[in-house]
Amino acid sequence: MKLKRLESFSINEGVLSSVFKGISDIFKTKKGKIDSLLKQIKKAKSEEIDNRITIEKEISVIPKENTPEYRFLISNLERQARVYANLKMQEINALLKEAEIQIEKNPKLQAYFSAEVAKIEAESTEKLLKGLNKYKSSGDLNLIAAQFDSLVKDANKKSSYFEDLMGKGQSVENYTTEIPEEIAPFLNSTNSEAQSIIDGYDEKELKSLLDKLRDFKFDVEIRSKMQIEEIRKELKQAKKFADSQTIDSLENEEAKIRIHYKNMFEMLRSKISLIDKKIKALKYENY
């Protein structure tokens, strides 16, 4: 039986626009811990596969007899395999939970972790298939081979998605809206501080500041629309190629982006309102 290797499946090279420039620093910081957890997961999975192959080897050398003793031996060995597999699964589940804590819904970390776990699953199944080749029927081997084929495709798909994601944009954690220097002190001030600033302005200065704020608001509106459109495109792509955890991370990223712009718009509206009121007050005084 000819096995399909992981590298025999082509990887799409599509270039997708994204909002994730700058996420690489967070990725690099966390990747070491994630790699350590992946190494432990791979070790636990490999130990479970080794034990299963050993059990099947023991079963294969027992003379096949339709006796209570034979059935007891087989049942006992199969039970040992199940117990050991359950123990290793508990160990792996604990590692998966630890990884989830480290990932913190970071889309790139989640995509990387999902791709690597998928590779571990595929490689482990290939190891099992080769290890059982002498001890299982062709029907059993064909079932494992079909599972291996499916896991390879899943690993390839997730790896491809991760590679696409790696070349992209910034996460909202590292995202900051660049505020023009001439309005930054006013926009970053509290309302009481802002009021103190404009109290010394004449109408011309107020209108100049107001125009700059409105221009900036217009720029932010365009930027927010583009950012949200990009994350929605990324989500659409993820729903084709990524797993549910990565999709959840992207949805969380979208929510943070929306909150970021919501806060920015509220700050702008508040400051614009202060200036509008001040201009009206000056006009009333001069009337």
N, C-alpha and C positions, 0 to 999 in steps of 0.2 A: 504494500500500500504506500503510495507516494504522498507524503505530508506536505501541506502548503506551509511555507515558512512565513514569518511575520513580514520579512522584507520583500516577499513576492507580491504583495498587494500594493498597488500604486497609491500615491498620496497626492491629492489635489493641491495645486499651487495657487489657488485663488487669493487675490489681495483684497481684503475687506477693510473699509474705513471704520474707525472706531474712536471711542472717547477715552481710550486707556493710555495715553502718553504719560509716563512718569510712574506707572505702577511697578516698574522694574525694580525700584529700590525696595519696596515692600516685599516683592517676590524674592529678591536675593536674601533679604534679612530672614525670612521664614523658611526658605528652601532647605537649608541645612537640617532643621528640625524635621521637616516633612520627609526628607531623604532618609533620615535615621529611622523614622516610623515605617517607611516603605521597606527598608532593609529588614526590620523585625517581622513585618507582615510576610515578606518573601520567605524568610527563614521558617516561620511557623507553618506556612503553606507547604513548603518543601518537606518539612518533617512529617506532616500529615500524609503526603503522597508517598514518602519512603515507607512509612508504617503500613499503608494500604498495600503497597507492592509486596512487602515482606509477608503480610498476612495471606495474600493471594498465592504467594510462592509456597507457603506452608500448606495451604489447602490443596494445592496441586499435587503434592507428593503423598497425600493420604490416600491409601487404597480406597477406591470407590466401592462401598458396600452398602446395601440397603439394610443397615442394622441400626438399632438405637444408639450404639456407641459412636458410629460414624456420624449420624445426624447430630449427636451431642457435640462432638468435636467441631464440626462445621459451624454449628450455631454459636458455640463459645468463641471461636475465632472471629466470626462475623460481628459478634457483640463487642469484642475487644476493639475491632476496627471502628465501630460506631462510637464507642465511648471515647476513644482517642481523638477521633475526628471532631466530636462535640467539644472536647477540651480545647483543641486547637482553634475551633471556630469562636469559642468564648474569648480566647486570647486575641484573635484577630479583631473581633468586634470591639474589644477594649481599645485596641490600637486605632481602629477607625474612629472611635469617639474622640480620642485624643487628637487625631488629625483634624477632626471637625472644629475642635476648639482652636487649634493653631491657624486654620484657614480663615476663620472669622468671616465667612461669606465673601472672600476675595476671589473674584472671577478667574483670574489667571492661576492662582494657587489651586483652586478647585479643579480647573481644567487639567492642570498638570498632574495633580494627585489622581484624578479619575483615569487619565490616560495610563499612568504608571500601574495602577491597580489592575486595569484591564490587561496590561501586558503580563503582569504576574499571573493572572488567571489563565491566560492563553499558554504561557510557558509551562505552568504547572500541569495543565491538561495534556500538553505535548509530552511532558515527562511521564505522566501516568500512562499514556497511550503506548509509549515505547517500553515502559516497565512491565506492562501487562501483556505485551505481545505474545509471550510464550505460554501464558497461563489462562487466557480467556478465549472464548469462542469468537469466530469472525463476526457474528451478529453483535456481540457485546462490544467488540473493537470498533465496528462500524458506527455504533451509537456514540462512542467516545470521540471518534474521528469527526463526526458531524458536529458535536459540541465544540471540539477544538476549532473547526472551520468557522463556526459562528463567533467564537471568542476572538479569533484572529481578526476577523472583519470588524468587530466592535473595538478592539484595541487600535486598529489602523484608523478607524473613523475618529476616535477620540484623540489620537495622537495628531492626526491631520488638523483637527479643530484647534488643538492647543498651539500647534506651530503657526497657524494663521493668527491666533490671538496674541502670540508673543511679540509680533512686530507692531503692535498698535498702542495707541493713545494713553491717556492718563486716567487714573482712578480718581474718584471724587475726593479721596483722602488727601491726595496731593494737588487737587485742583483749587486754584485761587483765581478769582476774577481780577484781572489787572485794572486798577483804577487810575485814571490820568492824574498826574502829580498835582495839577492845579486845583482839583476838587477833592483829592484824597483826605486832607485834614478835616475838611468840612463834613464829608460823607462818613468818615470813621468816628466822628464825634458823637456824643450823646445829644439828645434834643436840647437840653439846657445849655450845653456848650455851644451847639450850633446857633442857638438864639443869641448868645453873647457875641458870637462872631458877626452875625448879620446886623446886629443892632448898630454897628458903626458904619454900615454901608449906606450909600445913597441909592437912589432908584436905578441909576445906570449900572452900578456895580451889581445890584441885586439881579437885574435882568440878564447881565452877562453870566453870572453864576447859574441862573435858572436855565439859560440856553445850554450851558455846558452839561448840566445835570440831565436835561432832556435828551441831548445828543447821546450821552452815555447810556441812558435808559433804553434808547432805541437800539444801540449796539448790543446791549445785554439781551434784549428781546430776541434779536436775530440769533445771537450765540446760543441762547437757551433752546430755541426752536431746533437749531442744528444739532446740539448735543443730544436732545431727547430723540430726534429722528435717528441719530446714529446708534444710540443704545437700543432703540426699537428694532433697527436692522440687525444688530448683533443678536438680539433675542430671537429674531426670526431664524437666523442662521443656526443659533444654538439648538433650537427646537428640532432642527433637521439632523444635527450631528453630535450634540453634546448630551450629557445625562441630566437627570432631574436636579441634582445638586448644583451643577453649573448654571442651569437655567434659573434656579432659585437665587444664586449669587448675583446673576445679572439683573434680576428683578429687584433685588435689594439695592444694587448699584443705581438703578433707575430712580428708585424712591429717594436715595440720598441726593442725586442730582436735582430732582424736582424740589426737594427741601432747600437745597443750596440757593437755587434761583428764587424760590419763594421768599426767602429771607432777604435776598438782595433787592428784590422788587419792593418789599415792605419798607426797607431802609430808604430806598430812593423816593418812594411815595411820601414818606414822612418828611424828608428834607425838602422836597418840592413844595409840599403843603405849607411848611414854615415860611418859605420864601414868598409864596403866593399871598399869605396872610400879611407878611411884612410890607409887601408892595401895596396892597390894598390899604393898609394902615397909613402909609406915607401919602398916598393919594387923598385919603380922607383928611389928613392933617393939612395938606396943601390946598384943599378945596376951599 
